[in-house]
Amino acid sequence: MNGSVSITNDLRERRAGQGLSQAALAAAVHVSRQTINAIETGRYIPSLPLAIALARFFGARVEEVFHVNEACE
């Protein structure tokens, strides 16, 4: 069985819900604003330590922020 995996996230919604800019979130987790933008748009999948830091920032589990979507062919 072949399948592909994609990862989506609700980082933008969580960030906007708290009234934070990408720059403010980036500063809080010690990355660049461009990194936050790339994660939000799905162009970059963060490392596990960064995913954990982002989830903790929002008081959530990694699985609540990042969603694994498996497609079977």
N, CA, C and O atoms as a GROMACS GRO file, in nm:
protein
  292
    1MET      N    1   0.084  -0.117   0.000
    1MET     CA    2   0.000   0.000   0.000
    1MET      C    3   0.089   0.124   0.000
    1MET      O    4   0.169   0.143   0.092
    2ASN      N    5   0.076   0.206  -0.101
    2ASN     CA    6   0.150   0.331  -0.110
    2ASN      C    7   0.066   0.443  -0.056
    2ASN      O    8  -0.056   0.444  -0.072
    3GLY      N    9   0.130   0.538   0.008
    3GLY     CA   10   0.058   0.652   0.061
    3GLY      C   11   0.150   0.771   0.075
    3GLY      O   12   0.272   0.757   0.080
    4SER      N   13   0.089   0.886   0.082
    4SER     CA   14   0.168   1.006   0.104
    4SER      C   15   0.118   1.073   0.231
    4SER      O   16   0.002   1.058   0.270
    5VAL      N   17   0.205   1.146   0.292
    5VAL     CA   18   0.173   1.213   0.417
    5VAL      C   19   0.192   1.362   0.398
    5VAL      O   20   0.293   1.406   0.342
    6SER      N   21   0.097   1.439   0.443
    6SER     CA   22   0.114   1.584   0.445
    6SER      C   23   0.083   1.632   0.587
    6SER      O   24   0.007   1.570   0.661
    7ILE      N   25   0.143   1.743   0.621
    7ILE     CA   26   0.121   1.799   0.753
    7ILE      C   27   0.064   1.939   0.736
    7ILE      O   28   0.121   2.023   0.666
    8THR      N   29  -0.048   1.962   0.801
    8THR     CA   30  -0.108   2.094   0.801
    8THR      C   31  -0.104   2.147   0.945
    8THR      O   32  -0.070   2.073   1.038
    9ASN      N   33  -0.136   2.272   0.961
    9ASN     CA   34  -0.135   2.329   1.095
    9ASN      C   35  -0.238   2.441   1.105
    9ASN      O   36  -0.286   2.493   1.004
   10ASP      N   37  -0.270   2.476   1.228
   10ASP     CA   38  -0.360   2.589   1.249
   10ASP      C   39  -0.288   2.702   1.323
   10ASP      O   40  -0.346   2.775   1.403
   11LEU      N   41  -0.160   2.714   1.292
   11LEU     CA   42  -0.077   2.816   1.356
   11LEU      C   43  -0.130   2.957   1.329
   11LEU      O   44  -0.138   3.038   1.421
   12ARG      N   45  -0.164   2.986   1.204
   12ARG     CA   46  -0.213   3.120   1.170
   12ARG      C   47  -0.338   3.155   1.250
   12ARG      O   48  -0.351   3.266   1.302
   13GLU      N   49  -0.430   3.061   1.260
   13GLU     CA   50  -0.554   3.087   1.334
   13GLU      C   51  -0.526   3.110   1.482
   13GLU      O   52  -0.582   3.201   1.543
   14ARG      N   53  -0.439   3.029   1.540
   14ARG     CA   54  -0.403   3.045   1.682
   14ARG      C   55  -0.334   3.180   1.706
   14ARG      O   56  -0.365   3.250   1.802
   15ARG      N   57  -0.242   3.214   1.617
   15ARG     CA   58  -0.168   3.340   1.630
   15ARG      C   59  -0.263   3.459   1.618
   15ARG      O   60  -0.260   3.551   1.700
   16ALA      N   61  -0.345   3.457   1.515
   16ALA     CA   62  -0.439   3.567   1.493
   16ALA      C   63  -0.540   3.577   1.607
   16ALA      O   64  -0.581   3.687   1.645
   17GLY      N   65  -0.580   3.463   1.659
   17GLY     CA   66  -0.675   3.461   1.770
   17GLY      C   67  -0.623   3.530   1.895
   17GLY      O   68  -0.700   3.576   1.978
   18GLN      N   69  -0.492   3.536   1.907
   18GLN     CA   70  -0.431   3.604   2.021
   18GLN      C   71  -0.383   3.744   1.984
   18GLN      O   72  -0.322   3.814   2.065
   19GLY      N   73  -0.411   3.785   1.861
   19GLY     CA   74  -0.373   3.919   1.817
   19GLY      C   75  -0.224   3.938   1.801
   19GLY      O   76  -0.173   4.049   1.816
   20LEU      N   77  -0.153   3.830   1.769
   20LEU     CA   78  -0.008   3.836   1.754
   20LEU      C   79   0.032   3.851   1.608
   20LEU      O   80  -0.032   3.794   1.520
   21SER      N   81   0.136   3.927   1.584
   21SER     CA   82   0.194   3.932   1.450
   21SER      C   83   0.288   3.813   1.433
   21SER      O   84   0.326   3.748   1.530
   22GLN      N   85   0.323   3.786   1.308
   22GLN     CA   86   0.421   3.681   1.283
   22GLN      C   87   0.552   3.715   1.352
   22GLN      O   88   0.618   3.626   1.407
   23ALA      N   89   0.590   3.842   1.351
   23ALA     CA   90   0.715   3.884   1.413
   23ALA      C   91   0.713   3.860   1.564
   23ALA      O   92   0.813   3.818   1.622
   24ALA      N   93   0.600   3.888   1.628
   24ALA     CA   94   0.590   3.868   1.773
   24ALA      C   95   0.601   3.721   1.809
   24ALA      O   96   0.670   3.685   1.904
   25LEU      N   97   0.533   3.636   1.733
   25LEU     CA   98   0.541   3.493   1.759
   25LEU      C   99   0.683   3.443   1.733
   25LEU      O  100   0.736   3.364   1.811
   26ALA      N  101   0.743   3.490   1.625
   26ALA     CA  102   0.880   3.449   1.593
   26ALA      C  103   0.976   3.486   1.706
   26ALA      O  104   1.061   3.405   1.744
   27ALA      N  105   0.962   3.606   1.759
   27ALA     CA  106   1.050   3.648   1.869
   27ALA      C  107   1.029   3.561   1.992
   27ALA      O  108   1.125   3.529   2.063
   28ALA      N  109   0.905   3.523   2.017
   28ALA     CA  110   0.874   3.442   2.136
   28ALA      C  111   0.936   3.303   2.130
   28ALA      O  112   0.971   3.246   2.233
   29VAL      N  113   0.952   3.248   2.009
   29VAL     CA  114   1.008   3.114   1.996
   29VAL      C  115   1.148   3.115   1.932
   29VAL      O  116   1.202   3.010   1.897
   30HIS      N  117   1.204   3.235   1.917
   30HIS     CA  118   1.343   3.253   1.874
   30HIS      C  119   1.371   3.203   1.732
   30HIS      O  120   1.470   3.135   1.707
   31VAL      N  121   1.281   3.239   1.640
   31VAL     CA  122   1.305   3.213   1.497
   31VAL      C  123   1.273   3.341   1.421
   31VAL      O  124   1.232   3.440   1.481
   32SER      N  125   1.293   3.339   1.290
   32SER     CA  126   1.263   3.458   1.209
   32SER      C  127   1.114   3.463   1.172
   32SER      O  128   1.044   3.362   1.175
   33ARG      N  129   1.069   3.582   1.138
   33ARG     CA  130   0.932   3.599   1.092
   33ARG      C  131   0.909   3.516   0.966
   33ARG      O  132   0.801   3.461   0.945
   34GLN      N  133   1.012   3.508   0.882
   34GLN     CA  134   1.001   3.431   0.759
   34GLN      C  135   0.977   3.282   0.789
   34GLN      O  136   0.906   3.215   0.714
   35THR      N  137   1.036   3.232   0.896
   35THR     CA  138   1.014   3.092   0.935
   35THR      C  139   0.868   3.071   0.973
   35THR      O  140   0.807   2.972   0.932
   36ILE      N  141   0.812   3.162   1.052
   36ILE     CA  142   0.671   3.152   1.090
   36ILE      C  143   0.583   3.157   0.966
   36ILE      O  144   0.489   3.078   0.954
   37ASN      N  145   0.613   3.247   0.875
   37ASN     CA  146   0.535   3.258   0.751
   37ASN      C  147   0.542   3.128   0.672
   37ASN      O  148   0.441   3.081   0.621
   38ALA      N  149   0.662   3.071   0.660
   38ALA     CA  150   0.679   2.947   0.584
   38ALA      C  151   0.603   2.830   0.648
   38ALA      O  152   0.548   2.746   0.577
   39ILE      N  153   0.601   2.825   0.780
   39ILE     CA  154   0.526   2.719   0.848
   39ILE      C  155   0.376   2.739   0.824
   39ILE      O  156   0.305   2.644   0.792
   40GLU      N  157   0.329   2.862   0.841
   40GLU     CA  158   0.186   2.889   0.823
   40GLU      C  159   0.137   2.858   0.682
   40GLU      O  160   0.024   2.813   0.664
   41THR      N  161   0.220   2.881   0.584
   41THR     CA  162   0.179   2.858   0.445
   41THR      C  163   0.210   2.717   0.397
   41THR      O  164   0.184   2.684   0.281
   42GLY      N  165   0.267   2.633   0.484
   42GLY     CA  166   0.294   2.495   0.448
   42GLY      C  167   0.417   2.474   0.365
   42GLY      O  168   0.437   2.364   0.312
   43ARG      N  169   0.500   2.576   0.351
   43ARG     CA  170   0.624   2.561   0.273
   43ARG      C  171   0.736   2.500   0.355
   43ARG      O  172   0.838   2.460   0.300
   44TYR      N  173   0.718   2.494   0.487
   44TYR     CA  174   0.823   2.442   0.575
   44TYR      C  175   0.759   2.364   0.689
   44TYR      O  176   0.664   2.412   0.752
   45ILE      N  177   0.810   2.246   0.714
   45ILE     CA  178   0.766   2.167   0.828
   45ILE      C  179   0.870   2.187   0.938
   45ILE      O  180   0.988   2.157   0.916
   46PRO      N  181   0.829   2.237   1.053
   46PRO     CA  182   0.928   2.267   1.157
   46PRO      C  183   0.991   2.142   1.216
   46PRO      O  184   0.936   2.033   1.210
   47SER      N  185   1.109   2.162   1.273
   47SER     CA  186   1.175   2.055   1.346
   47SER      C  187   1.088   2.020   1.467
   47SER      O  188   1.002   2.098   1.507
   48LEU      N  189   1.111   1.904   1.523
   48LEU     CA  190   1.035   1.863   1.641
   48LEU      C  191   1.052   1.962   1.756
   48LEU      O  192   0.952   1.998   1.818
   49PRO      N  193   1.175   2.007   1.788
   49PRO     CA  194   1.186   2.105   1.897
   49PRO      C  195   1.108   2.234   1.871
   49PRO      O  196   1.049   2.290   1.964
   50LEU      N  197   1.108   2.282   1.747
   50LEU     CA  198   1.032   2.403   1.716
   50LEU      C  199   0.882   2.377   1.724
   50LEU      O  200   0.808   2.460   1.775
   51ALA      N  201   0.837   2.263   1.673
   51ALA     CA  202   0.694   2.229   1.682
   51ALA      C  203   0.650   2.223   1.828
   51ALA      O  204   0.541   2.270   1.862
   52ILE      N  205   0.734   2.165   1.914
   52ILE     CA  206   0.702   2.158   2.057
   52ILE      C  207   0.697   2.299   2.116
   52ILE      O  208   0.606   2.331   2.192
   53ALA      N  209   0.795   2.383   2.082
   53ALA     CA  210   0.797   2.520   2.134
   53ALA      C  211   0.673   2.597   2.092
   53ALA      O  212   0.614   2.670   2.172
   54LEU      N  213   0.632   2.582   1.967
   54LEU     CA  214   0.513   2.651   1.919
   54LEU      C  215   0.388   2.602   1.991
   54LEU      O  216   0.304   2.681   2.034
   55ALA      N  217   0.375   2.472   2.005
   55ALA     CA  218   0.259   2.416   2.074
   55ALA      C  219   0.255   2.463   2.219
   55ALA      O  220   0.150   2.504   2.268
   56ARG      N  221   0.367   2.458   2.287
   56ARG     CA  222   0.372   2.503   2.427
   56ARG      C  223   0.337   2.650   2.440
   56ARG      O  224   0.271   2.690   2.536
   57PHE      N  225   0.382   2.730   2.344
   57PHE     CA  226   0.351   2.873   2.347
   57PHE      C  227   0.200   2.894   2.352
   57PHE      O  228   0.151   2.982   2.422
   58PHE      N  229   0.127   2.811   2.278
   58PHE     CA  230  -0.019   2.823   2.273
   58PHE      C  231  -0.090   2.736   2.377
   58PHE      O  232  -0.212   2.728   2.378
   59GLY      N  233  -0.013   2.671   2.462
   59GLY     CA  234  -0.073   2.587   2.566
   59GLY      C  235  -0.144   2.466   2.509
   59GLY      O  236  -0.247   2.422   2.561
   60ALA      N  237  -0.088   2.412   2.401
   60ALA     CA  238  -0.151   2.299   2.332
   60ALA      C  239  -0.050   2.187   2.315
   60ALA      O  240   0.070   2.205   2.337
   61ARG      N  241  -0.100   2.070   2.276
   61ARG     CA  242  -0.014   1.958   2.238
   61ARG      C  243   0.025   1.974   2.092
   61ARG      O  244  -0.046   2.038   2.015
   62VAL      N  245   0.137   1.917   2.054
   62VAL     CA  246   0.183   1.926   1.915
   62VAL      C  247   0.074   1.879   1.819
   62VAL      O  248   0.051   1.940   1.715
   63GLU      N  249   0.007   1.768   1.856
   63GLU     CA  250  -0.097   1.712   1.769
   63GLU      C  251  -0.218   1.803   1.754
   63GLU      O  252  -0.297   1.786   1.661
   64GLU      N  253  -0.234   1.898   1.843
   64GLU     CA  254  -0.346   1.992   1.832
   64GLU      C  255  -0.314   2.108   1.738
   64GLU      O  256  -0.404   2.172   1.685
   65VAL      N  257  -0.187   2.134   1.717
   65VAL     CA  258  -0.143   2.243   1.628
   65VAL      C  259  -0.107   2.191   1.490
   65VAL      O  260  -0.140   2.253   1.389
   66PHE      N  261  -0.040   2.076   1.486
   66PHE     CA  262   0.006   2.016   1.361
   66PHE      C  263  -0.073   1.888   1.336
   66PHE      O  264  -0.088   1.804   1.425
   67HIS      N  265  -0.124   1.874   1.214
   67HIS     CA  266  -0.213   1.763   1.180
   67HIS      C  267  -0.153   1.680   1.066
   67HIS      O  268  -0.122   1.733   0.960
   68VAL      N  269  -0.137   1.551   1.090
   68VAL     CA  270  -0.084   1.460   0.990
   68VAL      C  271  -0.200   1.406   0.908
   68VAL      O  272  -0.295   1.350   0.962
   69ASN      N  273  -0.190   1.423   0.778
   69ASN     CA  274  -0.292   1.374   0.686
   69ASN      C  275  -0.231   1.266   0.599
   69ASN      O  276  -0.139   1.292   0.522
   70GLU      N  277  -0.281   1.146   0.612
   70GLU     CA  278  -0.228   1.034   0.534
   70GLU      C  279  -0.325   1.001   0.422
   70GLU      O  280  -0.445   0.983   0.445
   71ALA      N  281  -0.272   0.993   0.301
   71ALA     CA  282  -0.352   0.956   0.185
   71ALA      C  283  -0.304   0.821   0.134
   71ALA      O  284  -0.186   0.805   0.103
   72CYS      N  285  -0.392   0.727   0.125
   72CYS     CA  286  -0.357   0.594   0.074
   72CYS      C  287  -0.392   0.586  -0.074
   72CYS      O  288  -0.495   0.638  -0.118
   73GLU      N  289  -0.307   0.522  -0.147
   73GLU     CA  290  -0.333   0.504  -0.291
   73GLU      C  291  -0.368   0.362  -0.322
   73GLU      O  292  -0.394   0.328  -0.437
   0.00000   0.00000   0.00000
